[in-house]
Amino acid sequence: MSFSSDVKEEILKEFSKNKNICCARAEKFGEALTATNIKSDLNDEFKEFLDIAKLKECCIKSVLKGVFLGSGCIVDPMQDYHFEAIFKNKACAEYFFNLISLLDFTPKLIKRKKQYVVYFKDSEQISLFLSLVGASQAVLKFEQIRVEKEVKNHINRTTNCETANLSKTITSSVKQIEAIELLKKQGKFASLNEKLKYTAMLRLKYPTESLDYIANKTAKDEKHRISKSGLKHRLDKLMALAKENDITKG
């Protein structure tokens, strides 16, 4: 069964336990909203529900249930976050649009071929809708999936960030090592000051590590302790010297 089918089955099961005449009619009215071609056809049978301002809380929830049972759909949250209800008549669609807007939903109304669709894609609003229509088990399942997706997305973002940082570190390291080797080839390395030589030694010793990692390695060495920014400044200096000497030689 689909996620929507499971929700509808739960709504019908739970609603039948506490069904009173008023709520039963409100649910029937909600279903009728999705089925009628002319809103005015509902005036005689459901006149008491047409004025949204006069609806009781229980009736509002029942109307929502009726609409969902009539033409509602919630996409499997594993795939996407999407709720929609389809109406044959624009006025009926606008009624539902106005009703859920009053409940702090932010729906959209579009025309799809000859039908009118009210939809929203916010995951928190879909969870709230499920709660309002009494689908507590569906809420739990939906929230579990939502949390799992958020954790997975966070892990993916973190992994991508770490991969990008690693790639950036390696690219920088390769350029720095090339500069050091070029200085040696040019015969300029021996004339460097001790700080630059020490920095070059560190980079060659830890060719794939970040500047943070290398700086931490020097933390216990009072004589040669250096910060990340200090390392970067010295390595930039080595690269500039290599480039300068290469141009001069050329």
ChimeraX attribute file (.defattr): number of C-alpha atoms within 10 A of each C-alpha:
attribute: neighborCount
match mode: 1-to-1
recipient: residues
	/A:1	5
	/A:2	11
	/A:3	17
	/A:4	18
	/A:5	14
	/A:6	13
	/A:7	23
	/A:8	22
	/A:9	14
	/A:10	17
	/A:11	22
	/A:12	15
	/A:13	13
	/A:14	15
	/A:15	19
	/A:16	10
	/A:17	8
	/A:18	9
	/A:19	13
	/A:20	12
	/A:21	8
	/A:22	13
	/A:23	22
	/A:24	18
	/A:25	20
	/A:26	26
	/A:27	26
	/A:28	19
	/A:29	26
	/A:30	28
	/A:31	23
	/A:32	21
	/A:33	28
	/A:34	25
	/A:35	18
	/A:36	15
	/A:37	16
	/A:38	13
	/A:39	19
	/A:40	13
	/A:41	13
	/A:42	16
	/A:43	11
	/A:44	8
	/A:45	10
	/A:46	16
	/A:47	12
	/A:48	13
	/A:49	20
	/A:50	16
	/A:51	9
	/A:52	14
	/A:53	9
	/A:54	11
	/A:55	16
	/A:56	13
	/A:57	10
	/A:58	14
	/A:59	20
	/A:60	23
	/A:61	20
	/A:62	27
	/A:63	28
	/A:64	24
	/A:65	29
	/A:66	28
	/A:67	25
	/A:68	26
	/A:69	23
	/A:70	22
	/A:71	17
	/A:72	23
	/A:73	21
	/A:74	22
	/A:75	15
	/A:76	15
	/A:77	18
	/A:78	12
	/A:79	8
	/A:80	11
	/A:81	19
	/A:82	17
	/A:83	23
	/A:84	19
	/A:85	22
	/A:86	26
	/A:87	28
	/A:88	19
	/A:89	19
	/A:90	19
	/A:91	16
	/A:92	25
	/A:93	24
	/A:94	15
	/A:95	16
	/A:96	23
	/A:97	20
	/A:98	15
	/A:99	18
	/A:100	16
	/A:101	13
	/A:102	12
	/A:103	11
	/A:104	9
	/A:105	18
	/A:106	15
	/A:107	19
	/A:108	13
	/A:109	18
	/A:110	13
	/A:111	14
	/A:112	10
	/A:113	7
	/A:114	9
	/A:115	14
	/A:116	21
	/A:117	25
	/A:118	20
	/A:119	20
	/A:120	19
	/A:121	17
	/A:122	15
	/A:123	17
	/A:124	14
	/A:125	18
	/A:126	21
	/A:127	20
	/A:128	16
	/A:129	21
	/A:130	22
	/A:131	16
	/A:132	16
	/A:133	23
	/A:134	21
	/A:135	24
	/A:136	17
	/A:137	15
	/A:138	20
	/A:139	18
	/A:140	14
	/A:141	13
	/A:142	22
	/A:143	16
	/A:144	13
	/A:145	15
	/A:146	18
	/A:147	11
	/A:148	13
	/A:149	15
	/A:150	12
	/A:151	12
	/A:152	12
	/A:153	12
	/A:154	12
	/A:155	12
	/A:156	12
	/A:157	12
	/A:158	12
	/A:159	12
	/A:160	12
	/A:161	12
	/A:162	12
	/A:163	12
	/A:164	12
	/A:165	13
	/A:166	15
	/A:167	13
	/A:168	12
	/A:169	16
	/A:170	16
	/A:171	12
	/A:172	16
	/A:173	21
	/A:174	15
	/A:175	13
	/A:176	22
	/A:177	19
	/A:178	14
	/A:179	23
	/A:180	26
	/A:181	16
	/A:182	20
	/A:183	22
	/A:184	13
	/A:185	11
	/A:186	13
	/A:187	10
	/A:188	14
	/A:189	19
	/A:190	10
	/A:191	10
	/A:192	13
	/A:193	9
	/A:194	10
	/A:195	13
	/A:196	19
	/A:197	16
	/A:198	14
	/A:199	21
	/A:200	21
	/A:201	14
	/A:202	17
	/A:203	21
	/A:204	16
	/A:205	11
	/A:206	13
	/A:207	17
	/A:208	17
	/A:209	14
	/A:210	18
	/A:211	20
	/A:212	12
	/A:213	12
	/A:214	20
	/A:215	18
	/A:216	14
	/A:217	13
	/A:218	15
	/A:219	13
	/A:220	9
	/A:221	10
	/A:222	8
	/A:223	8
	/A:224	12
	/A:225	13
	/A:226	18
	/A:227	15
	/A:228	14
	/A:229	12
	/A:230	14
	/A:231	21
	/A:232	13
	/A:233	12
	/A:234	17
	/A:235	23
	/A:236	14
	/A:237	15
	/A:238	24
	/A:239	18
	/A:240	13
	/A:241	19
	/A:242	24
	/A:243	15
	/A:244	12
	/A:245	14
	/A:246	14
	/A:247	9
	/A:248	8
	/A:249	8
	/A:250	6
